[in-house]
Amino acid sequence: MVQRYRRGFTTAERTELWDRWQRGESLKAIGRAFGKPSSSIYYQLSPHGGIRPPPRRRSRLALTLSEREEISRGIVAEQSIRSMAVSLGRSPSTVSREVRRNGGYNRYRATLADEQAWDRTRRPKLCKLAGSPWLRRVVSKQLRLNWSPEQIAGWLKRTHPGEEAYHVSHETIYRSLFVQARGVLKKELIQHLKSKRTIRRSKHATQKGSDHGQIKNMISIRERPASVEDRAVPGHWEGDLISGPKNSHIATLVERHTRYVMLVKVTSKDTQTVIAALTKHAKKLPAELYKSLTWDRGKELAAHQQFTLATNIDVYFCDPQSPWQRGSNENTNGLLRHYFPKGTDLSVHSQAHLNKVARQLNERPRKTLEFATPAEKFNECVASTG
């Protein structure tokens, strides 16, 4: 049986592959561009965790291949180390070390020596997490609480100001998780990240929105007051449903000023059930802290006028296919999939459990709050209304 030969990637093709990945193209799209299956693209990316490796550069102080070839010719001509060094304009110790580490006079080969030099430059350097057991334990603990690397990095700086030994960048955490060669953090911790992907996606990768149809007498988000838009005052919320099988749903609410999260158990997606659940929940808060609600175009809020009449809370609806107009809520829904994975029955969770999950989210530091927690900010608002 004749085996088919599969051509690998040239240096130029690998460069283009990484360029496309960083622009946010999918594995399939990149594969089509190269006439290869998406699995071939994945195998190029996965050893690096989807993080582009730095380009290989030779130090200006390192010996070049041509210099090594000159050393090889000098050995054949039985020249001394010192005379070869003078010819190269290098110190005798540099030439002596080069010959000694690559087989000595009898076995020195210029090409092999150059390849080994490149291999030595690729040796992984110890990152900060590898050198600090305390920092590694803290990062692992917070990841298991579903904190993002950025939240951990910001929280450490806020908790230990001016103590560089206790700080680590979020990029270092990501690289320690995704780059196989490092092996500093346990790979299963990736499951606690928002996306749970095994390789890191570009920030330019796109997401799709959806239009759920028309709702009567809806008030457009474009009519929302400017004070709501700039998040200057508390009391304005974004909402949505996350769904599971067997007609199971959870209503998710995020306060725009503080990013405070509330979760509401709903037994069905029909508008009367959702409106009743939201109305009951809204009455638990001071009126000053619940003035408006921005929703997508889901039909579950078709009876929005009934909700406004019962609570005196204005309801605004996003434009079609514009999930970013409820950015805080969209981000929270992504975080909630840590606790409620897609495809799982959401009806099994009690309101008490939903409150526990919301409390965990509210006690996580947020970069947008200068790494304070939503709970801290929301409690300040409650105190000021009291």
Buried (B, 14 or more C-beta within 10 A) or exposed (E): EEEEEEEEBEEEBEEBBBEBBBEEBBBEBBBBBBEBEBEBBBEBBBEBBBBBEEEEEEEEEBBEBEBBBBBBEBBEEEBEBEEBBBBBEBEBEBBBEBBEEBEEEEEBBBEEBBEEBEEEEEEEEEBBBBEBEEBBEBBBEBBEEBBBBBBBBBBBBEEEEEEEEBBBBBEBBBBBBBBEEBEBBBEEBBEBBEEEEBBBEBEEEEEEBEEEEEBEEBBEBEEBEEEBEEBEBBBBBBBBBBBBEEEBBBBBBBBBBBBBBBBBBBEBBBBEBBBBBBBEBBEEBEEBBBBBBBBBBBBBBBBBBBBBEBBEBBBBBBBEEEBEBBEBBBBBBEBBBBBBEEEBEBBEBEEEEBEEBBEBBBEBBBEEBEBBBBBBBBBEBBEEEE
